[in-house]
Amino acid sequence: MANFNTHVSIAFLGSGGTALLAINSHLITWLEAPWLIFLGTIGGLLPDIDSDNSRQVRILFLLLAMMSTLTLLTEGSILQGIPSLFPSEKVICHATALEFSSLLSELSNQCLPYSLILISLSAFIFVRYILFSLFRSLTVHRGVFHSILAALFFALLTTCISYYFLKQESLFAWLSGLFISTGFIIHLLLDEIYSVDLSNSRLKRSFGTALKVYGYRSSFASMFMLLCTLGLYTVAPSTTPFINALQTANNSTHSEKPNIEHKSALPTWLDYLRSNLKKDDKTKDSHQQT
């Protein structure tokens, strides 16, 4: 099968090409493209999360842990409805020690409570170590996660997380799921391509174990993933804005920009960094004019 660098490179290039098509169709902006390319690259690593000793799974769970921590920190208001978790003591309040980045500076201005910091750190430890160990003990390499069913599952999971937890609009949430599945399918195709020995004109034993509809060797795991996929589909946001945007982009000419309007779709912590960059540019322009 393809190695780590090949999977990352091809998934990155494939996601980049898909992002350019989305930009050309005015579905997304240039500032939103890097986030989708990042998701597509992550999707290119997802099928190997069932490998016990792969580099992909360690990096993936580290990224998931970091994203979980950042999301909890910046979306802490979601948990504010549970007073017992948030005592009056504040651990971060106008702390100059955290001004090494604009993101942490903003977090310091929000006066984060002790409990939110503890919850975020606990989430990192849980995802990176506990969930990772549990997942590794329950999965078999090239099982159900090397299948089209798994690609649909992760696409819907990403869509729901983007919509409900990252507060993205439905159009961008579905695009996020689409990019995850794009990278995922690219990974499966690469594994199948590497299963063909062109020099000896033969198929390796691994041929057919990557790109399959579901996990043939484990009916229980496949049925469980199918039920989870159907459950995610029932709670997923409406596909109407996504379908309408695709139809509008398809019917429009390249010289005429389609009327697809949407607010900032980036995760809160990325959107904050983007707004700060804009503020810095405006400040520089005003100083130059004076």
C-alpha positions in Angstrom: 0.0 0.0 0.0 1.0 3.6 -0.3 3.2 5.1 2.5 2.4 8.0 4.7 4.0 10.8 2.6 2.2 9.6 -0.5 -1.2 9.6 1.2 -0.6 13.1 2.6 0.7 14.5 -0.7 -2.0 13.1 -2.9 -4.8 13.9 -0.5 -3.5 17.5 -0.2 -3.3 17.9 -4.0 -6.7 16.3 -4.6 -8.3 18.5 -1.9 -6.5 21.6 -3.3 -7.9 20.9 -6.8 -11.4 20.4 -5.4 -11.1 23.7 -3.4 -10.1 25.5 -6.6 -13.2 24.2 -8.3 -15.3 25.4 -5.4 -13.7 28.8 -5.5 -14.2 29.1 -9.2 -17.9 28.2 -8.7 -18.1 30.8 -5.9 -19.1 28.2 -3.3 -16.3 29.3 -1.0 -13.8 32.1 -0.6 -10.0 32.0 -0.7 -9.9 32.4 3.0 -12.1 29.4 3.6 -10.2 27.1 1.2 -7.3 26.3 3.5 -9.7 24.9 6.1 -11.3 22.6 3.6 -8.0 21.5 2.2 -6.9 20.7 5.7 -10.0 18.5 6.2 -9.4 16.8 2.8 -5.9 16.0 3.9 -7.1 14.6 7.2 -9.6 12.5 5.2 -6.7 11.1 3.4 -5.3 9.7 6.6 -8.6 8.4 8.2 -8.8 4.9 6.6 -5.5 3.9 8.4 -6.9 4.8 11.9 -7.5 1.0 12.3 -3.7 0.3 12.0 -2.1 -0.3 15.4 1.3 1.1 14.7 0.8 3.5 11.8 2.1 7.0 11.9 -1.2 8.2 10.5 -3.3 7.2 13.5 -1.0 8.8 16.0 -0.9 12.1 14.1 -4.7 11.9 13.5 -5.6 11.4 17.2 -3.2 14.2 18.2 -4.9 16.6 15.7 -8.3 15.5 16.9 -7.3 16.1 20.5 -5.9 19.5 19.7 -9.1 20.5 17.8 -11.3 19.2 20.6 -9.4 21.4 23.1 -9.5 24.5 20.9 -13.2 24.0 20.2 -14.1 23.6 23.9 -12.1 26.7 24.7 -13.6 28.9 22.1 -17.1 27.4 22.3 -17.2 27.4 26.1 -20.4 29.3 26.2 -22.2 26.1 25.1 -21.4 24.6 28.6 -22.3 27.8 30.5 -25.8 26.4 31.1 -24.3 24.0 33.7 -23.5 26.4 36.6 -21.9 23.7 38.8 -19.1 23.3 36.2 -18.2 27.0 36.3 -17.4 28.4 39.7 -16.8 32.1 40.1 -13.0 31.8 40.2 -11.2 32.8 37.1 -7.9 31.4 36.0 -7.3 33.6 32.9 -8.2 37.2 33.0 -6.2 39.9 31.1 -3.1 37.7 31.5 -0.2 39.4 29.8 1.7 36.1 29.8 -0.6 34.7 27.2 -0.2 37.6 24.7 2.2 35.7 22.6 -0.6 35.1 20.1 -3.8 37.0 19.2 -5.9 33.8 19.9 -4.6 33.3 23.4 -4.8 37.1 24.0 -8.5 37.0 23.1 -9.0 34.0 25.4 -7.4 35.9 28.2 -9.8 38.8 27.7 -12.7 36.4 28.0 -11.7 35.4 31.6 -11.9 31.7 31.3 -12.9 29.8 34.4 -10.8 27.0 36.0 -13.3 24.4 35.1 -13.3 25.2 31.4 -9.5 24.8 31.3 -9.7 21.5 33.2 -12.4 20.3 30.8 -10.4 21.2 27.8 -7.3 19.5 29.1 -9.3 16.5 30.0 -10.7 16.3 26.5 -7.2 16.4 25.1 -6.1 13.5 27.3 -9.3 11.5 26.7 -9.1 11.8 22.9 -5.3 11.4 22.5 -4.7 8.5 24.9 -7.9 6.8 26.2 -9.9 6.9 23.0 -6.9 6.1 21.0 -6.1 3.0 23.1 -9.7 1.9 23.1 -10.0 2.3 19.3 -6.8 0.5 18.7 -7.9 -2.5 20.7 -11.3 -2.8 18.9 -10.3 -2.4 15.3 -8.7 -4.6 12.6 -6.6 -3.1 9.8 -8.3 -3.0 6.4 -11.6 -3.8 8.0 -14.7 -1.7 7.9 -12.8 1.5 7.9 -11.4 0.7 4.5 -14.8 1.0 2.7 -17.1 3.4 1.0 -19.5 3.0 3.9 -16.8 4.4 6.2 -16.3 7.3 3.8 -20.1 8.1 4.1 -19.9 7.8 7.9 -17.1 10.2 8.3 -18.6 12.6 5.8 -21.8 12.8 7.8 -20.0 12.9 11.1 -17.9 15.8 9.9 -21.1 17.6 8.6 -22.9 17.2 11.9 -19.9 18.3 14.0 -19.4 21.3 11.7 -23.1 22.3 11.9 -23.9 21.7 15.5 -20.7 22.2 17.4 -18.6 24.5 15.1 -21.8 26.5 14.3 -21.1 26.5 10.6 -24.0 27.1 8.1 -25.4 24.0 6.4 -23.7 24.7 3.1 -20.2 24.9 4.5 -20.9 22.0 6.8 -21.8 19.7 3.9 -18.7 21.0 2.0 -16.6 20.0 5.0 -18.1 16.5 4.9 -17.5 16.4 1.2 -13.8 17.2 1.5 -13.4 14.6 4.2 -14.9 11.9 2.0 -12.9 13.1 -1.0 -9.6 12.6 0.9 -10.9 9.3 2.2 -11.7 7.9 -1.2 -8.4 9.1 -2.6 -6.7 7.0 0.2 -8.7 3.9 -0.8 -7.9 4.4 -4.5 -4.2 4.8 -3.8 -4.2 1.6 -1.7 -5.8 -0.3 -4.6 -3.4 1.1 -7.1 -0.5 0.0 -5.0 -2.0 -3.5 -4.9 -1.3 -3.9 -8.6 2.2 -5.2 -9.4 2.8 -3.7 -12.9 6.3 -5.0 -13.3 5.2 -8.7 -12.8 1.7 -8.2 -14.2 0.0 -9.6 -11.2 -2.3 -8.6 -8.4 -1.1 -8.6 -4.8 -2.9 -10.4 -2.0 -4.0 -7.0 -0.7 -6.0 -6.2 -3.9 -9.7 -5.6 -3.1 -9.2 -5.1 0.6 -9.2 -1.3 0.5 -11.9 0.0 -1.9 -14.9 -2.0 -1.0 -18.5 -1.2 -0.2 -18.4 -2.4 3.4 -16.2 -4.6 5.7 -16.8 -8.1 4.3 -14.9 -9.8 7.1 -17.0 -8.4 9.9 -20.7 -8.3 9.4 -21.4 -7.0 12.9 -19.0 -4.0 12.5 -20.4 -3.2 9.1 -24.0 -3.3 10.4 -23.1 -1.1 13.4 -21.4 1.5 11.1 -24.4 1.4 8.8 -26.8 2.1 11.7 -24.5 4.9 12.9 -24.4 6.4 9.3 -28.2 6.2 9.0 -28.5 7.9 12.5 -26.2 10.7 11.5 -28.1 11.2 8.3 -31.4 11.6 10.2 -29.9 14.4 12.3 -27.8 16.0 9.6 -28.6 19.6 8.5 -30.9 20.1 5.5 -29.2 19.4 2.1 -31.4 22.0 0.4 -28.9 24.9 0.6 -26.1 22.6 -0.5 -28.0 21.3 -3.5 -29.3 24.7 -4.4 -25.8 26.2 -4.3 -24.4 23.4 -6.5 -27.2 23.9 -9.0 -26.7 27.7 -9.0 -22.9 27.3 -9.5 -23.5 24.7 -12.3 -26.0 26.9 -14.2 -24.0 30.1 -13.9 -21.3 31.2 -16.4 -17.7 31.9 -15.5 -18.2 35.5 -16.3 -21.2 35.9 -14.0 -20.8 35.4 -10.3 -23.7 33.3 -8.9 -25.7 34.8 -6.0 -24.5 32.5 -3.2 -24.2 34.5 0.0 -23.1 33.0 3.3 -21.5 34.4 6.4 -18.1 33.3 7.7 -18.1 29.6 7.8 -14.8 29.0 9.5 -14.5 27.5 13.0 -14.6 30.2 15.7 -10.9 30.1 16.5 -10.0 30.3 12.8 -12.5 33.0 12.1 -11.1 35.1 15.0 -7.6 34.9 13.6 -8.9 35.9 10.2 -10.7 39.0 11.6 -7.6 40.0 13.5 -5.5 39.8 10.3 -8.1 42.2 8.7 -7.9 44.6 11.6 -4.1 44.6 11.4 -4.2 45.4 7.7 -6.7 48.3 8.3 -4.5 49.7 11.1 -1.4 49.6 8.8 -3.3 51.4 6.0 -4.6 54.1 8.4 -1.1 54.7 9.7 0.3 54.9 6.2 -2.4 57.5 5.2 -1.6 59.6 8.2 
